[in-house]
């Protein structure tokens, strides 16, 4: 196998493939070692700075996600409370509507027993009940009438 130029030079200088590090590193000047050392330190500092920036960015993202999660939970709780309130209002409205419908049906089927001698007061009471139901739902589109 032919030898290369580097192999010939290494053999002339006494540096073979199995030489110790100290023999190989000895010819390198201290200025060169110092420059390499400084360059390695600079690279290490760059890596540390990038690592710190990445860690800070991840910490900030984690905190942001945690804040958003808490805000979402608060909003969900508010919406659940509002929904429960609306369900109760709807149940009350439904009950009042059924009572009103029952009263109307009774008034039509048995006018004398339902209305009695005070028929005007009876219809005033029915009108009042309708107004109360309507007032409990101000967003309804049926705000004119009785």
C-alpha positions as CSV (number, residue, x, y, z in Angstrom):
1,X,0.0,0.0,0.0
2,X,1.5,3.3,-1.0
3,X,2.2,5.9,1.7
4,X,0.8,9.3,1.6
5,X,2.6,12.6,2.2
6,X,1.2,13.0,5.6
7,X,2.3,9.5,6.6
8,X,5.8,10.2,5.4
9,X,6.0,13.4,7.3
10,X,4.6,11.8,10.5
11,X,7.2,9.1,10.2
12,X,10.0,11.6,9.8
13,X,8.8,13.7,12.7
14,X,8.4,10.6,14.9
15,X,4.6,10.8,15.1
16,X,2.9,7.6,14.2
17,X,-0.7,6.5,14.2
18,X,-0.4,5.2,17.8
19,X,1.5,8.1,19.4
20,X,0.3,9.6,22.6
21,X,-1.7,12.9,22.7
22,X,1.2,14.7,24.4
23,X,3.6,13.9,21.6
24,X,1.0,15.0,19.0
25,X,-0.1,18.2,20.9
26,X,3.5,19.2,21.8
27,X,4.3,20.9,18.5
28,X,1.2,23.1,18.7
29,X,2.1,26.5,20.0
30,X,0.6,27.9,23.1
31,X,-0.9,30.7,21.1
32,X,-2.8,28.2,19.0
33,X,-4.0,26.3,22.1
34,X,-5.1,29.6,23.6
35,X,-7.0,30.6,20.4
36,X,-8.7,27.2,20.3
37,X,-9.6,27.4,24.0
38,X,-11.0,30.9,23.6
39,X,-13.1,29.8,20.6
40,X,-14.4,26.7,22.5
41,X,-15.3,29.0,25.4
42,X,-17.1,31.4,23.1
43,X,-19.0,28.5,21.5
44,X,-19.9,27.2,25.0
45,X,-21.2,30.6,26.0
46,X,-23.3,30.8,22.8
47,X,-24.8,27.4,23.5
48,X,-25.5,28.4,27.1
49,X,-27.1,31.6,26.0
50,X,-29.3,29.8,23.4
51,X,-30.2,27.2,26.0
52,X,-31.2,29.9,28.5
53,X,-33.3,31.7,25.9
54,X,-35.0,28.5,24.9
55,X,-35.7,27.6,28.6
56,X,-37.1,31.1,29.2
57,X,-39.3,30.9,26.1
58,X,-40.6,27.5,27.2
59,X,-41.3,28.8,30.8
60,X,-43.1,31.8,29.3
61,X,-45.2,29.5,27.0
62,X,-46.0,27.2,29.9
63,X,-47.2,30.2,32.1
64,X,-49.2,31.6,29.2
65,X,-50.9,28.2,28.7
66,X,-51.6,28.0,32.4
67,X,-53.1,31.5,32.5
68,X,-55.3,30.7,29.4
69,X,-56.4,27.4,31.0
70,X,-57.4,29.3,34.2
71,X,-59.2,31.9,32.2
72,X,-61.0,29.3,30.2
73,X,-62.1,27.4,33.4
74,X,-63.4,30.7,34.9
75,X,-65.3,31.4,31.7
76,X,-66.8,27.9,31.6
77,X,-67.9,28.2,35.3
78,X,-69.5,31.6,34.5
79,X,-71.3,30.0,31.5
80,X,-72.5,27.0,33.5
81,X,-73.9,29.3,36.2
82,X,-75.6,31.4,33.6
83,X,-77.0,28.2,31.9
84,X,-78.3,27.0,35.2
85,X,-80.0,30.3,35.8
86,X,-81.6,30.2,32.4
87,X,-82.8,26.6,32.9
88,X,-84.5,27.7,36.2
89,X,-86.1,30.7,34.5
90,X,-87.3,28.5,31.6
91,X,-88.8,26.0,34.1
92,X,-90.6,28.8,35.9
93,X,-91.8,30.2,32.6
94,X,-93.0,26.8,31.4
95,X,-94.9,26.2,34.7
96,X,-96.6,29.7,34.5
97,X,-97.5,29.1,30.8
98,X,-99.1,25.7,31.6
99,X,-101.1,27.3,34.5
100,X,-102.2,30.1,32.1
101,X,-103.2,27.6,29.4
102,X,-105.1,25.5,31.9
103,X,-106.9,28.6,33.1
104,X,-107.8,29.7,29.6
105,X,-109.1,26.2,28.7
106,X,-111.2,26.1,31.9
107,X,-112.6,29.6,31.2
108,X,-113.7,28.5,27.8
109,X,-115.1,25.2,28.8
110,X,-116.8,26.3,32.0
111,X,-117.1,30.1,31.9
112,X,-119.5,30.4,34.9
113,X,-117.4,28.2,37.3
114,X,-114.0,29.6,36.1
115,X,-114.9,33.2,36.0
116,X,-117.6,33.5,38.6
117,X,-119.5,36.7,39.2
118,X,-116.3,38.7,39.2
119,X,-115.3,37.9,35.6
120,X,-113.6,41.3,35.1
121,X,-111.3,40.7,38.1
122,X,-110.6,37.2,36.8
123,X,-109.4,38.5,33.4
124,X,-107.4,41.3,35.1
125,X,-105.6,38.6,37.1
126,X,-104.9,36.6,33.9
127,X,-103.6,39.8,32.2
128,X,-101.4,40.5,35.3
129,X,-99.9,37.0,35.1
130,X,-99.1,37.4,31.4
131,X,-97.3,40.7,32.1
132,X,-95.3,39.1,34.9
133,X,-94.2,36.3,32.6
134,X,-93.3,38.8,29.9
135,X,-91.4,41.0,32.4
136,X,-89.3,38.0,33.5
137,X,-88.1,37.8,29.9
138,X,-87.3,41.3,28.8
139,X,-85.3,40.2,25.8
140,X,-88.5,38.6,24.3
141,X,-89.8,40.2,21.1
142,X,-93.4,40.3,22.3
143,X,-93.2,43.4,24.5
144,X,-96.4,45.1,23.3
145,X,-100.0,44.0,24.2
146,X,-102.0,43.9,27.4
